[in-house]
Amino acid sequence: MPISATAPQGVNPLLDSRDLRLPRIADPCVLVMFGITGDLARRKLLPAVYDLAGRGLLSPAFCLVGVGRRDWDDEAMRSYVAQAVRSGARTPWRPAVWEQLAAGMRFVTLSSFDDAAAYARLTQVVEDLDARRGTGGNRAFYLSIPPGWFPTVTQQVAACGLVEEAPGAWRRVMVEKPFGHDRASAAELDALVGRIVRPDDVFRVDHYLGKETVQNILALRFANTMLEPLWDQRYVDHVQVTMAEDIGIGTRAGYYDSIGTARDVVQNHLLQLLALTAMEEPTSMEAGAVRAEKEKVLQAVSLGRGGVTDLEATTVRGRYAAGFQGGERVRGYLEEDGVPPTSRTETFAALRLEVGNRRWAGVPFYLRAGKRLARRVTEVAVVFKKPPFLPFEAASTASLGGGAVVMRIQPDEGMTMRIASKVPGTHMELRDVSMDFAYGASFNNDSPEAYERLILDALLGDAPLFPHQREVDLSWRILDPVIEHWAAAGAPEDYRPGSWGPEGATELLARDGRAWRRS
Ligand code: BG6
């Protein structure tokens, strides 16, 4: 391949640090994981750390320190991590990778989160690793713990000196959602994290932003000319964002019952999908530029319908009842282990939102998410208006649903364009057909898991895929009134497992003369 004639003298473009073929490798560091014994760490975080190591993206000096209340030694932690990796990693088990990773693993037992002596031990362990393995003093902290523990943990971490700045070394904190349970508590939580690191060193994890297909929304929108002229109120009829899961809450009642669907996934994943779909083009892919555009959209979101807010008419919540799913009898939410019989927590939420700006005025954005629905699917469907005039007989166009661009987040990752086409034959009969782009068919390599991307980015200090506190705040601004409204109402409406949610969700769109794409 010829060296570009435009390369500055002495610069080989093949060795340019921005060369996409060069792997981005994280600095040597210690990652201290609070909550390592939790479900998220076992299923996602630890396999992701191993996969990064397996792909050669962690420094050989990388160290992992688990902190928890189990009475474990380092060996016990290693065997727990090995098990998590064997059942959850994407890349094959390779003894050499494992041995290098395991050599940098330590466990520190806390009798409780305010056990000051244990934090002193933690500091010693981290300093010892710094000295033995040459981590350069770089430290990352992953807080995958219930928000109730934040005050204690941040206070202790600050007091034991672990986060004190050191010349040439970095300190970063990754915070797992939920980012508070409303606007006020999110601000408190942010202030607590702000006590241990600077705002730019806080990485708020919304794992949807780590998904390839979510990042692809920006690629589709801003690296093509074709869609942009259609992407506004002149041509778009409405937008549907769906995050449907076919599973129940499993063993997560302790977490889920105090949260519910709106706080669990609407406040973060769904509003982020809305923001990426509706935002203006950023001036670059730098964190500040992307976040600024998302913030403007979130700022413009309202629960009103043409200026009038009626939450009874624009929000719906539901709760799965007992029944059958996939040929199996399943329990209702209230019968799940650990759910109190008086619970009013929703397992389904749907909202009708509007985005008050020139591009989107009058275009409804319908969001819905739920557990125990008909199938697992996450997608954003931009549905276009019908043509103002159809020069065909009415009968030949009767079955048309309207053109749509569907960004398929999962499973079956890709994009579909739904367009009208003539059915072969002697009549002019029109029907909807799909043009599909499927990741699996176009690319040979598997997509990395969201957590691989996010852990790597945080260790590299790359912030674009992490929401800023202002986005968190603006998202709560949208949801707080909804949650307050629901709290004052009775129990959520029951729905059948394996269905597409409560009747109210169908009515939400029917009131506007529309229907969900899958219902
Ligand atoms: C999490 C929610 O953020 O996302 C869970 O807390 C949900 O309730 C999960 O099941 C779904 O993630 P994914 O990546 O499987 O769509």
Boltz pocket constraint, residues with backbone or C-beta under 6 A from the ligand:
constraints:
  - pocket:
      binder: B
      contacts: [[A, 245], [A, 264], [A, 265], [A, 378]]
      max_distance: 6.0
